[in-house]
Amino acid sequence: MAIRNRVKEFRDARGWTQQELAEAVGVSRQSINSIERNRYVPSLELALLFARAFEVTTDDIFKLED
């Protein structure tokens, strides 16, 4: 199984740069880049911080795919 994420989609919809999102959730811009490129799966804590920043649920951002 793979985890599909919509971090870039939500970030773009808000007009935020990777740096702005990184600052909002307390990680580096490089971490945001790796997550958006599916090179890194964020921790549960970080997933919850994304949900808070985007004002959506974690299920809106992350999906399990077969």
Helices and strands as residue ranges (DSSP letters): E 2-5, H 7-14, H 18-25, H 29-36, H 44-54, H 58-61, E 62-65
